[in-house]
Amino acid sequence: MYSEDGVFERVYYQRMNPAAVLVDTAIISAAPTRFLVAGMGDALSTWFEARSCERTQSVNECGGLSTAAGLAIARLCYDTLLSYGVAARLANERHIVTPALDRIIEANTLLSGIGFESAGLAAAHSIHNGFTALKETHSFYHGEKVAFGVLAGLQLANAPPDEVAAAYSLCEAVGLLTTLSDTRYVTAHRLVVRNQRCGSSGRVQQHRPISTTSSAIRRSCIRLEPPNNSRPPLHVLKKVSNGCKLFETFIYTNFLEEKF
């Protein structure tokens, strides 16, 4: 749940799950692609947060520990994103239903939903919560901010380079945030300060197999910035579909005002 100002406050669960969840793939294919991509960003966190909770034996949001089935579903969610994410985005841009789009819709809803509820949340959503305390980020969707949290969390955990590269490449390929510069307004220092103020560095952040401090979070965010602005920050990405052609408009500027 969020405050009237758009700041994360808490997770609220109903007493029981819905009896059925119906997803019309035709409606999804006709919707703006950004919605699907944001869903992939949120789903991307499922496996990494589930693994963190399993390693630390941290409880999920309902107070229990994950089952092996829950972890397997979380992993399947991640593998599905890697295999079908880019193809699903292209299908969505062309407003057609394909097997790849079907797989990603399943990952974004069923696999991610069961995976995170079974296993729990960790760094990615904690960093997202810090984002919500910054008014300038309210134009970004939940999953877009969570995706950045995933990449920062991998830096925080000193994840293997190939694992970092796989997640980063997926985010770049489908159009998710990969650097703070992409937000145009946010610096690592401001994000960490807001993260502390909204309390998002508490229980959820502790679901990591390593010690987490504000300084460590700040460094993990900075490490995502390309050296010497070798990758210009992407501020506006406008996708226009015209038959089988895609025209991308990029607006680049230099960003990092604060020196670290």
ABEGO torsion letter per residue (X at the ends): XBBAAGBBABBBBBABBBABBBBBAAAAAABBAAAAAAAAAAAAAAAAAAAAAAAAGBBBAAGBBBBAAAAAAAAAAAAAAAAAAAAAAAAAAAGBBBAAAAAAAAAAAAAAAAAAAAAEBBAAAAAAAAAAABAAAAABBAAAAAAAAAAAAAAAAGBBAAAAAAAAAAAAAAGBBABAAAAGABBAAAAAAAAAAAGAABAAAAABABBBBAAAAAAAAAAABBBGGABBBBABBBBBBBEABBBBBBBBBBABABBX
